[in-house]
């Protein structure tokens, strides 16, 4: 019986039912012989099936089974599981006064395990300092300290060492760690309120200043999850400073005082003092210190890892650190914190600023072919660009530079300098000389120094002094180079060094 005709190259062939069956048999045989995996419906390797074979995770596997979560890790996901090893579980039993998993209810284990599983693929290369970008299954954030390296030295919630990362499966990945961590249960404000013997004076002050809700709510007025850090003064610390109540402090002063103790973000203390390598050619000094802007956006807390006392010029330390809350971190300080409102005679240090033009936000005004306010493209030629420069005397080898060529006088280049703190800085420039223009540096309408020709010398590392300037505000501030004699600029960096009177 004829089934259908196939015309091929002008030849008509007639297939019978028998020939079709024979052809299918040959095809299936060929599939088996060549192991064509795409013919198999499901050859996925799911997370739970695989970690069940890892003897170092046998207690985690049992915990997943007791919590009835094993099937979840065999679904499509994606998941990222921070999986505690057996040693971590045994220490957890000891810390809780338990002897085995059977001493916990299924609900208790589910709470812990849900906190350790994120609904995303989070590779180690994408770890960030502090709370991760994606919440875990219960909506809480796991906090990582990656200051000593993200790949094999990350610390979760200040407790667990994440020592093996990126174990990949078709529905996600696993990172092994050596401890079990509980999810945070309270916000900062709730924790303060529930511990009156330690924090009642501070809590009452925050309440009067209208800031306790800021530290209590999980989301702000824009429904964005809150991430804050509080430097808390306990009742004992305040009493030692002669403070037993904030009821009589003028309200504006009280609010400023409280805002000084709060910073944005929820990072562990180890991240506050990153190492800065020295660059002798541009007078950049080696340092382990840092300044972090407080919530009033004007004052700052100074940190120096090299000091015995971490905070504000060797006067204040941490009596308890890295207390993890649902909406951030608490550090208890061991001494009363007084912020410095002066500009010229500051007691709170500032740190040197390295303004590397190729990494900064910069904008051109008056370059032919570019609209006003255009950012620089990365290219090898043109009157407004970022490019790679080498072999001109820089001790750093190849560096990325900013080149600017104006059309006329009064054209300008604007660059945003980050992390300026109120006070006076000595500003020096590193540039490539040779046939350049003259420019006046300005902050707003204020002149900084006098017009300077940037053509002196022919190599890098001129270390030229531009001028001293006293900034009245803290934050990210625009500086402007205004052309007074037409000619190009070939800029590496500004270095801003604090000056104290």
N, C-alpha and C positions, 0 to 999 in steps of 0.2 A: 504494500500500500504506500502510495506516494504521500509524504508529509509536506515538504516545501521544496522549492527550487532555489538554488544560489547561482547567480551568474557571475563568473569570474574570468576576466580577460576574454570575454566573448564565448566561453565554453559553458554549456548548461550541464549541471550535474544533478542527479536525482538521489536524494538520501532516503533511506528507509528507516523505520523505527529501530531496526537491529543495528544499522551502522551508527546511529546516534548514540545508542547505548555503548557500543564498542569505543567510540571516540571519547565519551565521558570517562570510561574506565582508564583509558590511556592517560587522559589529562590528570586524573586523580593520582595515578601512579607516579606521574612526573612530579606532582606536588610533593608527594612523600619523599621521592628520591632527592629533590632539591631543597627540602626543608623550608619551604616558603612560609615564613611566620605570619605573613599578612593573611594567609588563608585560615589561620586559627582565630576564632572569635575573640578570645581573651587570654593574652599571655602577660597581663599586667603583674607586677610584683608590688603587692600592697604592704603598707607599713606594719600592721600587726602581725601578719604572717611571717614577716622577716625578722622582726625583733624578738619574736617567740623563740627563735633559734640562737639568740645571743645570751649566753649564760650569765654575763655580767648584768643583764637587765631582767633577770628572772622574777625579782620581786616587783618590778614595774609591771611586768606582764600579768602577774597574779593580781596586783592592785586594779588593773584595768578590767580584769575578769570579774572581780568582786563588785566593782562599781558599775558593771554592765556597760562598759565603754569600749570593749574590744571590737565589737562590730563597727563602731564609728570609724575606727582607724583602718577599716577595710572598705570604706566607701571612697568615692572619687576625690573628696577633699576640695581644695588643697589644704594641708596641715603643716604646721611646724611644731614639733614636739620637743620640749626641753626635758629630756628623760633622765631621771635620777638613777644612778647605778645602785647596786646592792649595798655597798658600803654607806652610801648616802641614806638609804632607807633604815639601815641598822642604827645609825646615829640619830635619825629622826625618832625611832622607837624610844631610844634612851632619853632624848630630850623631852619626850611626852610622857615618860614613865610607863611605857608600853613594852611589850616583848615581841609582838608580831603583828602582821596585817589583820589578823582575826580580832585584835583588840579594838579595831576601828569599825564604824558602821559603813555601809555602802555609800551613804550620803556624805560622810566625812571624806572618804577617799575620792568621791566624785568632785567635791569642792576643790580639793588640792589638785587633782589631775586636770580638771577643766581650766584652772589657772595656768597650767604649764603648756597648754595647747592653743596655738594661734590659728585662725582660719585663713592662712596665707602661706606662701613659700618665702621664708626669710633666711636667705643665705648669710653666712658669717660676714662676707664682704659688705653686706648692707646693714650690719649692726650699727646703731648710733649710740652715742653717749647719753645715758639717762633712759627715760621711758622710751620703749620702741614705738614705732609709728602705728602699729596695729595692736588693738587690744586683744586680750585672750578671750576665750569663749564666754566668760562671765562679764566681760566689759571692763576688766581691770588691766592695768599695764604692768608688764614685766620690765624691770629696770636693769640695764647692763652698764657696767663700768668697763670700758674698752681702752682706758688710758695706758695700759701696758700691752696692748696688742689685741686685735679683735679675733684673731684666728684660733689661738690656743690659750689665751690668757684672759678671756672675758670673765667677769664676776657678775653673777645674777643676784640682784637684791642684796648685795653686800655680803652674801653668804656662800653661794654655790660657785665653784670653779667650773666653767664650761671648757672641758679639756679635749673634746673631740667633736668636730663640727662637720656639717654638710654631708651626712650619711643620707644619700638620695634614694627615694623610692618613687614609683610612678604617681603616687597621690600626695607627695610632700617630702619632708626631710626631717631628720632627727639630729639633735645636738645632745651629746652626753654630758652630764654634770655630776658632781660628787656630793650633792646634798639635795634634800627635799625642802622646798620653800612653800610656806603658807601664803595665800593671797592676803593683801592688806584688807582690814575690815572697817577701818575708820578713816575719815578725812582728817586733815590737820586740825580744823576747828573742833570736830567731835572729840578728838584725842585730848586736846587742851581742856575742854569742858568736862570730860570724864576723869580727869586727873587734877582735881582742885588743890590737893595737898602740895603739888609741884608747881602748878601754873595759874593759880587763881588770880594773882595780881595782874599778870600779863593778859589773861583772858578778859578780865574786867576792863582793862585799858583798851584792848582791841574792840570790845563791844562798844565802849563809849566813843571810840574814833570811827565807828561804822565800818570796821574792817573784818569783824569776826565772820560775817557771811561770806566774804571773799575767800576765807580759808576753810569754810565749811561746805560750800556747795561744790558738787562735782563738775557742773557746767557753768560758764559765765552767761552774761545776758544775751550773747550771740549764739548760745547753745553749743559753744566750743568747750571741749574737755579742759579743765583747769590743770596746770602743772606749775607749782610754785615751790619755793624753798623758804622755810622760816628759820631764822637764827633766834632761837628762843632763850629768853632770860628767865630762869626759874625763880621761885619765891626767895630762895636763899641768896642767889646772886643779886637780886634787886634789894633785898634787905641789907646786904653788905655794902651797897651803894647808898643806903639811907632812904630807900624807896619802899613804902609799904602800901601805897595806893597811888593811882593816877587820877583820882577824882578831882583834884584841885589844879591840875596842869591845864593851862589854856588850850582850848581845843585845837587850834591850828598847830601849835607846838606838839601836842600829843599825836596828832595825825602824822606829822613829819617824822616823829620819833618812831612810830610803829611802821611806817612805810620803809624806813631805813633798815628794818630787820627782815624785809621780804625781798626776794629776787625772783625774776621770771625763770621758769624751767625747774626741772627736778633732777639735778645731777648729784652724783656722789662727790664727797669732799675731795677725793683723789684727783678729780678732773679740774679743780680750780687753779692749779698751778702748773700749766704745761711748760715744758722745756723750750726755751728759745735759744737756738744756736747762734754763736757770735759770728759777725762778719766784719773783720778788722778794717777792710778797705772802705767801709761806709760808716764806721764807728758804731755798729750795732753791737751792744754788749750781750754777753751770756747771762741768762737769768732764768729763775724758776718762779718768778712772781707774776702776779696778775691783778687786775682790778675788775670787779663785776658791778655793774650799775644796779642800784636798788630800784624798788618799785616806783619811787617818785621821779625817776629818770634824770635826776640831777646829782645825787650823792652816790657814793660807791663804797664797797668794802674791798680792802686791800689784802691780798693773800701772798704769803711767801713761804714756800715749802722748805727753804733753807733755815728758817727760824724755828726755835723751840716752841714758840707760840705762833700759830699760823696766821692770825688775823691782826690787821692794823698795827704794823710796826712792832711786832714782838710783845704786844701787851695782852692779847686775848687768845685763848685756846679753846678747844672743844672738849667739854666734859663727857658728852655723848654725841655720836655722829651717825649720819646715814640711817635715821629712823624712818622706815618706809611707810608712807600713808597712801591712801587711795588717790589723792590728788597732789602728791608731792613728797617732800623730804623735810624732816626736822633735824636740825643740829642744835644741841644745847651748848651755849657758850659758858665759859667759866668766869667771866667778868662782864660788868656793865659796859654796853657799847654806846659810846657817844659819838655822833657824827660831827664832822667839821664843816661849818658853814662859811669859813673864810676862803679867800682866794689867794691872797699874797703871802700869808703866813700859815700855810697848811701843815697840820700834823699827820694827816692821813696821806700816805705816799701815792704817787701816780707812777705809771709804768711807761717806758719808752715805746713809741709807736713807729712801726715799720710800714710805711705806706708805699707798697709796690704797685706802680702805676698800671702794669699790665693785668693785674688782678683786681684793680679798683674799678668803681663805676665812674667813668669819665665822659665828658660831652664837649663837642666842638661847636664854636660859633665863629663863622666867617671863613670857612674853608671852601674853596671853589668846588662845586659839584656835590656838596653835602648840605642837607637841610640843617637849620639851626637846632642844636641839641642832639645831633647825631652821635651815637656811640661809635667807637672805633672798630672797623673790621680787622680781621687777622689776614694779612696779606704781605707780600714781599715788596710792594711798591705803592706809591701814592702819597698824597699830602696829609692823610689822616689814617693811621693804622697802628696795629700791634705787629711786631715782627721779631724774629730771633736774631740776636747780635752776638758775635764772638770774635776773639782775636784782637781786642782793642784795649787790653790792659786790665780787664776785670779779673779779679782773683777767683771769681765764681765760674769761669769758663763761659759757656753760652748762657745768655740771659734774654728774657723777653722784654722788649722796650716799647715805649709809646712815642710815636713820631707825629708832630703837629706842625703844619705850615699854614700860617694865616694869609688872608688876602690883603689886609690893610691894618694900619694901627687901630687900636681899640677892639680888634677881634680878640677872642679869648678862649681859653680852655678851662673848664670847670671839672674838679675831681672831688669826690666825697671821701673824706678821711674818717675812718671808723674809730670808735672807742675813745674819743677825746674826753678828758675830764676837766672840769673848770680849773683854770690856773694858767701859769705861764709856761711856755715851751720854747726851746731853742730849735729852730727849723733849719735843717741842712739839706742840700740837694745833691744827688749823684746823677750825672748826665754825660753825654758824649759831646765834646766841644767841636770847634771848627766851623766857622762861618754861620753862626746862629744869630737869632734875634735877641732883643732886650725885652724883659717882661717885669711887670709890677705884680707881686703877689698880694692878694686881697682876701679879707674875710668880710663878706657883706660890703659895707662902704668903708671899712677900715683898711688902711695901708699897712702892709707888713714889710718892714725894711724899706729899701729904696729900689728903684729899677735896676735890674741885674742883667748883664749880658751873659747868655749861656753859651757863648762861643769860645770861652777861655780854654786853652789846652786842646789836645786832639784825642785824648783817650778817656776812658771811664774813670770813675772814682776820684772826681774832682773835690768832693766833700766841701762844697762851697757853702758858706754861711749866708742864709737868705735873710733871717731876721728873727727877733724874739716877738712873741705875741701872747697876750693874756686872753684866754677864751672865757667868756662870761657864762657860757652854758656847757653842759655835758651832752654827749651823744655823738651821732654821726653828722659831721659838719662839712659844708661845701667850702672849698678853697678855690680861688679863681686866679689864673695867670693871664694878665691883660697885656697885650702887645703894645709897646711904646716905640720900638724900632723894628721894622719888618724883618723877619728871618725865622727860620724853623726852630723847633724844640725837639731834642732827642732825649727823653727822660727815662731814667731807671726808677728812682725812688726819692721820696722825702723821708728823713728820719727826724722825728720830733722827740726831743729829750726834755724831761721836766726840769724846770728851774725854780728854785725856792729862794725866798728872800730871808 
